[in-house]
Amino acid sequence: MNRRRSHIEIIAEMLRVGENGAGKTEIMYSVNMSYAQLQKYLAFLLTHELIQKVEVGNPSVRYHVTDKGAELLKSIDSVIEVLDVDM
């Protein structure tokens, strides 16, 4: 059965990928999303200070989860565990 992922599921997946730092392409392919979706979600995560943009060269950029983002991911994982939901 195919079901659509919720916004929370997508955000959690992006935060997991960004725990060790990741570029746009790595996030996009790991989370299985389009470039347009990636741009939308990255903007949201950056605005809410859940990830940070780190310049590692010119023009290389990586995205890392902030402490606030790590706390959110823990909370999401806790809720999933309590509800026994497969993600």
Secondary structure by P-SEA (a helix, b strand, c coil): cbbbbcaaaaaaaaaaaacccccaaaaaaaacccaaaaaaaaaaaaaaccbbbbbccccbbbbbbcaaaaaaaaaaaaaaaaacccc
